[in-house]
Amino acid sequence: MRIKCFSRLIFSAAVLTLVFSAVADAQGTASKPDPEVEKMVKEVSAKNIEAYVRKLVSFGTRNTLSEQNDPTRGIGAARDWIYEEFTRISNACGGCLDVQKQAFTQEKAARIPEPTVLTNVFAILKGTTSPDRIYVVSGHYDSMCTSPTDAKCDAPGANDDASGTAVSLELARVMSKRKFDATIIFMAVPGEEQGLLGAAYYAEQAKQANMNIEAMFTNDIVGGVLTKKDSPHRKRVRVFSEGVPSNETPAEANTRRSVGGENDSSSRQLARYIKEQAERYLKEFSVWMIYRRDRYGRGGDHIPFLERGFAAVRFTEPDEDYTHQHQNVRTENGINYGDTPDLVDYEYNANVARVNLIALASLANAPAKPRGVGIVTGRLTNDTDLKWDANSESDLAGYEIVWRDTTSPVWTNSQFVGNVTSYTVKNMSKDNYFFGVRAVDKAGNKSPVVYPRPVR
């Protein structure tokens, strides 16, 4: 009897060793940076970003209400140049980008005194194996002076938001040279200063078309204004993410309240993912997660996407200088006002682009998020039972369970569990921790975490 028990112990130990070895291998692979992503990070150019910003500033004003047919001044000239630049980038990669203009007529509104044509400009890099899974990165190319309806004043808009538009352009230039599993859309939109109008139109059309937009990034005021260069926050970028979903139904709100899911929306998981991936590649620049939808009394182009159920976040520099936002260019009482290109820190702007690139490449190369993720509540136990639907990717390695203390802002622990669709975490009560599930492919690429909903 003792010999049999001893043999079982040896067998069990051997099995556990194999399991833990497999877990270590999967996690070890995932922790190693992807050499191709490292190459792309190095290819992001601060000089290119400066050239984009200065070119956009050269149009004098990009107010949404400004001239549309002047070839050198106004929103129309900026629109056409962005389209031409995306086209030039596409030509350099053999026509790999589908470059489009999406024009629509915006009717009279609070900041639109008469019907006005607005045009979103974007370039689509189609995915190879999962083209219907889409990631969007955007900046707004319109600008404004003190008055949002003054179409004649000079409104350079270098930081707000030529800096964000430059991110879209530079990422298109670098990433178009590669192939990704999923589709990436590089976008520039107008009408942000008039009420997020370009983004709202695109998001609504995407919703009507049932587009599977898994994540949307807006880059708005990411130039690192030089008047704040001595800030202790200088080497990081804020990523704003909402907790309670903007489109949450009453039934979903009841479920969220019952399980304490205020910090586990899809947008908050996206922010955690961005931070986690950036830390794999960047040592001198980091992500500062801000658990808010946006700043007090203000908003950005991610909000229309949130309102329509898409996961979305906002990138913004940590210390804004309000004398250089939404101001007529002037000197008054010895103070210079205006959003001019000499105040943009282009290396900071490039670092923000690198964070975007790392996250987008990681998302577009990883498996899709697992669907149907549930935490089983049908039995009283100190174990935690999780289940989910199977992914369809041919290179799927399996799934990873993650968890954290209920007071932790980020996921702190993980365990690879193999290519299964259910798992029981022994001796860890669902009442004491937050759990999540993510998919992992054979190269170690990981999807964002999905927070489970209670199921019987």
C-alpha positions in Angstrom: 0.0 0.0 0.0 2.8 2.4 0.8 4.6 1.5 -2.4 1.5 2.3 -4.5 1.0 5.6 -2.7 4.6 6.5 -3.2 4.3 5.7 -6.9 1.3 7.9 -7.2 3.1 10.7 -5.5 6.0 10.4 -8.0 3.6 10.3 -10.9 1.7 13.3 -9.6 4.9 15.2 -9.1 6.0 14.4 -12.7 2.7 15.6 -14.1 2.9 18.8 -12.1 6.4 19.4 -13.3 5.3 19.0 -16.9 2.4 21.4 -16.3 4.5 24.1 -14.6 7.1 23.7 -17.4 4.5 24.3 -20.0 3.2 27.3 -18.1 6.7 28.7 -17.8 7.5 28.1 -21.5 4.3 29.9 -22.6 4.8 32.8 -20.2 8.5 33.0 -21.0 7.8 33.2 -24.7 5.2 36.0 -24.2 7.6 38.0 -22.0 10.3 38.2 -24.7 9.8 41.2 -26.9 9.0 40.5 -30.6 12.1 41.4 -32.7 9.9 42.9 -35.4 8.1 45.2 -33.0 11.5 46.3 -31.7 12.5 47.2 -35.2 9.3 49.2 -35.8 9.8 51.1 -32.5 13.3 52.1 -33.7 11.9 53.2 -37.1 9.5 55.8 -35.5 11.1 59.1 -36.4 10.8 62.4 -34.4 12.0 64.2 -37.5 9.2 62.8 -39.6 6.7 63.7 -36.9 8.0 67.3 -36.8 7.7 67.5 -40.6 4.1 66.3 -40.4 3.2 68.8 -37.7 4.9 71.8 -39.4 3.2 70.9 -42.7 -0.2 70.9 -41.0 0.6 74.2 -39.3 1.5 75.7 -42.7 -2.1 75.7 -43.8 -2.7 78.7 -41.5 -5.9 77.5 -40.0 -7.6 74.1 -40.0 -10.8 75.3 -38.4 -13.6 73.0 -39.5 -15.5 76.0 -40.9 -12.6 77.3 -42.9 -12.0 77.3 -46.6 -12.4 73.9 -48.3 -11.3 74.7 -51.8 -8.2 76.9 -51.3 -5.1 74.7 -52.1 -2.8 76.4 -49.5 -5.0 77.5 -46.6 -7.8 76.0 -44.6 -9.3 72.7 -43.6 -9.6 71.6 -47.3 -5.9 72.0 -48.0 -5.1 70.0 -44.9 -7.6 67.3 -45.8 -6.2 66.9 -49.3 -2.6 66.8 -48.0 -3.4 64.1 -45.5 -5.0 62.0 -48.2 -2.0 62.5 -50.5 0.4 61.6 -47.7 -1.5 58.3 -46.9 -1.5 57.6 -50.7 2.2 58.3 -50.9 2.8 55.9 -48.0 0.6 53.3 -49.7 2.5 53.6 -53.0 5.8 53.0 -51.1 4.4 49.6 -50.0 3.0 48.6 -53.3 -0.6 49.8 -52.7 -0.9 48.0 -49.3 -3.2 50.7 -47.9 -6.8 51.3 -48.9 -6.9 55.2 -48.6 -10.3 56.7 -48.4 -12.2 60.0 -47.8 -15.5 59.7 -45.9 -17.4 63.0 -46.5 -20.8 63.9 -45.0 -22.8 67.0 -44.5 -23.1 68.2 -40.9 -26.3 70.1 -40.3 -26.5 73.2 -38.2 -25.4 72.7 -34.6 -24.2 74.7 -31.6 -20.8 75.3 -33.3 -21.9 74.8 -36.9 -23.7 77.9 -38.0 -24.7 76.4 -41.4 -24.6 73.0 -43.1 -20.9 72.1 -43.6 -19.2 69.2 -45.4 -16.8 67.3 -43.1 -14.4 64.7 -44.3 -12.7 61.9 -42.4 -9.5 60.6 -44.0 -8.2 57.2 -43.3 -5.9 54.4 -44.6 -6.8 50.7 -44.1 -4.0 48.1 -43.6 -6.0 44.9 -44.1 -5.3 41.9 -41.9 -4.1 38.6 -43.3 -5.9 36.0 -41.3 -8.5 38.0 -39.2 -9.3 41.0 -41.5 -12.7 41.5 -39.9 -11.1 42.2 -36.5 -10.3 45.9 -36.6 -8.1 48.4 -34.6 -8.4 52.2 -35.1 -5.8 54.9 -34.3 -6.8 58.5 -34.8 -6.0 62.1 -34.3 -8.1 65.2 -35.2 -6.8 67.4 -37.9 -9.0 70.5 -37.3 -7.8 73.4 -35.1 -9.3 76.5 -33.5 -8.5 79.8 -32.0 -10.2 81.2 -28.9 -13.6 81.0 -30.8 -14.4 77.6 -32.3 -16.4 79.3 -35.0 -13.8 81.8 -36.1 -12.8 80.4 -39.5 -10.4 83.3 -40.5 -7.9 83.6 -37.6 -4.6 81.8 -37.7 -5.0 78.6 -35.8 -1.8 76.6 -36.0 -3.0 73.8 -33.8 0.5 72.2 -33.5 -0.1 70.3 -30.3 -3.9 70.2 -30.6 -4.0 68.2 -32.6 -1.4 68.1 -35.4 0.6 66.0 -32.9 -2.1 63.3 -32.9 -2.6 63.4 -36.6 1.2 63.0 -37.0 1.0 59.8 -34.9 -1.5 58.3 -37.3 0.6 59.2 -40.3 3.9 58.0 -38.8 2.4 54.7 -37.7 1.0 54.2 -41.2 4.5 54.8 -42.7 6.2 52.3 -40.3 3.5 49.6 -39.9 2.5 49.5 -43.6 5.8 47.7 -44.3 4.6 44.7 -42.3 1.7 42.2 -42.3 -0.6 41.7 -39.3 -3.3 39.2 -38.5 -6.0 41.8 -37.9 -6.8 45.0 -39.7 -5.5 48.4 -38.6 -7.1 51.7 -39.6 -5.0 54.9 -39.5 -7.3 57.9 -39.3 -7.6 61.7 -39.1 -10.9 63.3 -38.4 -12.3 66.9 -38.5 -15.0 68.5 -36.4 -13.5 67.6 -33.0 -13.6 71.2 -31.8 -17.2 71.5 -32.9 -18.3 68.5 -30.9 -16.5 65.4 -31.9 -18.4 65.4 -35.2 -16.1 63.5 -37.5 -15.4 60.7 -35.0 -19.2 60.5 -34.2 -20.0 60.0 -37.9 -17.4 57.3 -38.4 -18.4 55.5 -35.2 -22.1 55.5 -36.1 -21.4 54.2 -39.6 -19.2 51.5 -38.1 -22.0 50.5 -35.7 -24.5 50.4 -38.5 -22.2 48.2 -40.6 -21.6 45.9 -37.6 -17.8 46.5 -37.9 -15.9 44.5 -35.3 -13.8 47.4 -33.9 -12.0 45.7 -31.0 -10.2 48.9 -29.9 -10.0 52.6 -30.8 -7.1 54.9 -29.8 -7.4 58.7 -30.0 -4.2 60.8 -29.7 -5.1 64.3 -28.7 -2.5 66.8 -27.4 0.4 64.4 -27.4 3.2 66.8 -28.4 4.7 67.3 -24.9 4.5 71.1 -24.7 8.0 72.4 -24.0 6.9 74.8 -21.3 6.3 71.7 -19.1 9.6 69.9 -20.0 10.7 69.9 -16.3 7.6 68.2 -15.0 8.2 65.0 -12.9 5.7 63.3 -15.2 7.7 64.1 -18.3 8.5 60.5 -19.2 5.0 59.1 -19.5 1.8 59.6 -21.3 -1.7 59.6 -19.8 -4.1 56.9 -21.1 -7.7 57.7 -20.1 -10.2 54.8 -19.8 -13.7 54.7 -18.6 -14.9 52.2 -15.9 -18.7 52.2 -16.2 -19.4 51.7 -19.9 -21.1 54.7 -21.6 -23.6 52.4 -23.3 -24.4 50.2 -20.3 -28.0 48.9 -20.0 -29.9 48.8 -16.7 -29.5 45.0 -16.7 -25.8 45.3 -17.2 -25.6 47.9 -14.5 -27.3 45.5 -12.0 -24.8 42.8 -12.9 -21.8 45.1 -12.6 -23.0 46.3 -9.2 -23.5 42.8 -8.0 -19.9 41.7 -8.9 -18.0 44.9 -8.3 -17.0 45.3 -12.0 -16.6 49.1 -12.0 -12.9 48.9 -12.9 -13.2 46.1 -15.4 -14.8 47.5 -18.6 -13.4 46.5 -21.9 -11.8 50.0 -22.2 -10.1 49.6 -18.8 -8.8 46.2 -19.9 -7.5 47.9 -23.0 -5.6 50.5 -20.9 -4.0 47.8 -18.8 -3.0 46.0 -22.0 -1.4 49.2 -23.4 0.6 49.6 -20.2 1.6 46.0 -20.0 2.8 45.9 -23.6 4.7 49.2 -23.4 6.6 47.9 -20.4 8.0 45.1 -22.5 9.7 47.4 -25.0 10.3 50.8 -23.5 12.5 51.5 -20.5 12.6 55.3 -20.4 8.9 56.1 -21.2 5.8 54.7 -19.7 2.0 54.7 -19.5 0.1 56.5 -16.8 -3.3 55.0 -16.5 -6.0 57.5 -15.6 -9.2 55.9 -14.4 -11.5 58.5 -16.0 -13.2 58.7 -19.4 -11.5 62.1 -19.9 -10.5 65.3 -18.2 -12.9 67.5 -16.2 -15.3 69.3 -18.5 -13.6 68.1 -21.7 -13.8 65.2 -24.1 -12.2 63.6 -27.1 -12.9 61.5 -30.2 -12.9 58.2 -28.2 -16.2 59.1 -26.6 -18.4 58.6 -29.7 -16.9 55.1 -30.0 -17.5 54.4 -26.3 -21.1 55.5 -26.6 -21.6 53.0 -29.4 -20.1 50.1 -27.4 -16.6 50.0 -28.8 -13.6 49.8 -26.4 -11.7 53.1 -26.7 -9.0 55.2 -24.8 -7.5 58.6 -25.0 -3.7 59.4 -25.1 -2.8 62.9 -23.8 0.4 64.4 -22.3 0.4 64.6 -18.5 0.8 68.4 -18.1 -1.2 70.7 -20.4 -0.4 74.4 -20.9 -3.6 76.2 -21.4 -2.0 79.4 -22.7 -1.1 77.3 -25.7 -4.5 75.7 -26.4 -7.5 77.3 -28.0 -5.8 80.7 -28.1 -5.4 83.4 -30.7 -1.6 83.7 -31.4 -0.5 86.9 -29.6 1.7 88.4 -26.9 -0.2 90.0 -24.1 1.3 91.4 -20.9 4.6 89.7 -21.7 2.9 86.2 -22.1 3.0 84.4 -25.4 -0.3 82.7 -26.4 -1.0 80.2 -29.2 -0.4 76.6 -30.2 2.7 77.0 -32.3 5.1 74.3 -33.5 8.2 75.7 -31.7 6.6 74.5 -28.5 6.2 70.8 -29.4 8.7 68.3 -28.1 9.0 66.0 -31.1 10.9 63.3 -29.3 8.1 63.2 -26.7 5.6 63.0 -29.6 7.6 60.1 -31.1 7.6 58.3 -27.8 3.8 58.5 -27.7 3.7 57.1 -31.2 5.9 54.2 -30.1 3.5 53.4 -27.2 0.6 53.4 -29.8 2.6 51.2 -32.2 3.6 48.6 -29.6 0.0 48.2 -28.5 -1.5 48.2 -32.0 1.1 45.6 -33.2 0.6 43.4 -30.2 -3.2 43.6 -30.6 -3.2 42.9 -34.3 -0.8 40.0 -34.0 -2.5 38.4 -31.0 -5.6 36.1 -31.0 -9.0 37.7 -30.6 -10.3 38.2 -27.1 -12.1 35.0 -25.9 -15.9 35.4 -26.0 -18.6 34.1 -23.7 -16.3 34.3 -20.6 -18.3 33.5 -17.5 -17.6 32.8 -13.8 -19.8 29.9 -12.7 -22.0 30.7 -9.6 -24.0 27.6 -9.5 -22.2 26.0 -6.6 -21.1 27.2 -3.2 -17.3 26.5 -3.1 -14.0 28.1 -2.3 -12.8 27.2 -5.8 -13.4 29.5 -8.8 -15.0 27.9 -11.9 -14.4 29.8 -15.2 -15.6 28.9 -18.7 -15.5 30.5 -22.2 -16.1 29.9 -25.9 -13.3 28.4 -28.0 -11.3 30.8 -30.3 -11.0 29.9 -34.0 -7.3 30.8 -34.7 -5.2 28.0 -36.1 -2.2 29.1 -34.2 -3.9 29.3 -30.8 -1.8 27.8 -28.0 -4.5 28.2 -25.3 -5.7 30.5 -22.6 -4.4 32.2 -19.6 -6.2 32.8 -16.3 -5.3 36.1 -14.6 -6.2 37.5 -11.2 -5.6 40.3 -8.8 -6.7 41.5 -5.4 -9.9 43.5 -5.5 -7.9 46.6 -4.6 -5.2 46.2 -7.2 -5.4 48.5 -10.4 -3.6 45.9 -12.6 -3.5 42.2 -13.1 -0.8 40.8 -10.9 -0.9 37.0 -11.4 -1.4 34.6 -14.3 -1.5 30.9 -15.1 -1.5 29.3 -18.6 -4.1 26.5 -18.6 -3.8 25.1 -22.1 -6.2 24.9 -25.0 -9.4 24.3 -22.9 -12.7 26.1 -22.5 -13.1 25.8 -18.8 -10.9 25.8 -15.7 -11.3 25.5 -12.0 -8.9 27.6 -9.9 -8.5 25.6 -6.7 -8.7 27.1 -3.2 -9.2 30.6 -4.5 -12.6 32.0 -3.9 -14.2 34.2 -6.6 -15.4 36.3 -3.6 -11.9 37.3 -2.7 -10.2 38.1 -6.1 -11.0 39.5 -9.5 -10.4 37.0 -12.4 -10.1 37.3 -16.1 -9.3 35.2 -19.2 -7.2 35.9 -22.3 -6.1 34.0 -25.4 -2.5 33.2 -26.2 -1.0 32.0 -29.5 1.9 29.8 -30.2 4.3 32.7 -30.6 3.3 34.0 -27.1 1.1 36.9 -28.3 -1.7 37.6 -25.8 -5.1 39.2 -26.3 -6.5 41.7 -23.8 -8.1 40.2 -20.7 -11.9 39.6 -20.7 -13.6 40.1 -17.4 -16.1 37.3 -16.7 -19.8 37.7 -16.1 -21.7 35.5 -13.7 -23.3 32.4 -15.2 -25.1 29.4 -13.7 
